[in-house]
Amino acid sequence: MIDRERFELIKEKYGHYASWAIWADEREKPKDNMGDLSIFNIERNLVLLKQLNPHYILVGLNISKKIERQLANFHGPGGGAYKIRYALRGSPFWGAYMTDIIKDFEQKACGKVMSYLRKNRTFEEDNIKSFLQEINDLGVSNPEIVAFGRDAYTILKRNFKNDFKICKIPHYSNYISKEDYREAVKSILCFK
């Protein structure tokens, strides 16, 4: 749980590439309500702060397109993020903090991101510093970090292998059903 002041700080400072693993309920279709950000309205969602758990940090590689609204990353109506909602509902990871390791780098092709990082080591180092500041601003001293996919995991392990517990789950964009994705995530993160 975090307090309102810290929630507002995180929202203001990191809200255009970070969010929380909380979503509105789906309706008839699996992707229904993915873009409903009213769940982050503290005045309307009185239990929000109790649900947030910055001890767990879920980390993607980068944004695929500009995030227009605060806390909208991982909450778009398109793409496979609905699988995250399905996989984490009812688990200890519901309410985890979500962010990307590489900030302000719009690119859909992860191979192009990794290629850029190989040629621009300083850019990765700057993003690592930014990520450490983000963790500091969350107010957690020893978070558990979960990487979405191989590339995010590679960067995290390369830079933090001796600092944090880091594990890898499949990327939510993988061609897999939401049910199979949940089973894969459950087996790795060990929840019921």
Rosetta blueprint (number, residue, H / E / L):
1 M L
2 I L
3 D L
4 R H
5 E H
6 R H
7 F H
8 E H
9 L H
10 I H
11 K H
12 E H
13 K H
14 Y H
15 G L
16 H L
17 Y L
18 A L
19 S E
20 W E
21 A L
22 I L
23 W L
24 A L
25 D L
26 E L
27 R L
28 E L
29 K L
30 P L
31 K L
32 D L
33 N L
34 M L
35 G L
36 D L
37 L H
38 S H
39 I H
40 F H
41 N L
42 I L
43 E L
44 R L
45 N L
46 L L
47 V L
48 L H
49 L H
50 K H
51 Q H
52 L L
53 N E
54 P E
55 H E
56 Y E
57 I E
58 L E
59 V E
60 G E
61 L L
62 N L
63 I L
64 S L
65 K L
66 K L
67 I L
68 E L
69 R L
70 Q L
71 L L
72 A L
73 N L
74 F L
75 H L
76 G L
77 P L
78 G L
79 G L
80 G L
81 A L
82 Y H
83 K H
84 I H
85 R H
86 Y H
87 A H
88 L H
89 R L
90 G L
91 S L
92 P L
93 F L
94 W L
95 G L
96 A E
97 Y E
98 M E
99 T E
100 D E
101 I L
102 I L
103 K L
104 D L
105 F L
106 E L
107 Q L
108 K L
109 A L
110 C H
111 G H
112 K H
113 V H
114 M H
115 S H
116 Y H
117 L H
118 R H
119 K H
120 N L
121 R H
122 T H
123 F H
124 E H
125 E H
126 D H
127 N H
128 I H
129 K H
130 S H
131 F H
132 L H
133 Q H
134 E H
135 I H
136 N H
137 D H
138 L H
139 G L
140 V L
141 S L
142 N L
143 P L
144 E E
145 I E
146 V E
147 A E
148 F E
149 G H
150 R H
151 D H
152 A H
153 Y H
154 T H
155 I H
156 L H
157 K H
158 R H
159 N H
160 F H
161 K L
162 N L
163 D L
164 F L
165 K E
166 I E
167 C E
168 K E
169 I E
170 P L
171 H L
172 Y L
173 S L
174 N L
175 Y L
176 I L
177 S L
178 K H
179 E H
180 D H
181 Y H
182 R H
183 E H
184 A H
185 V H
186 K H
187 S H
188 I H
189 L H
190 C L
191 F L
192 K L
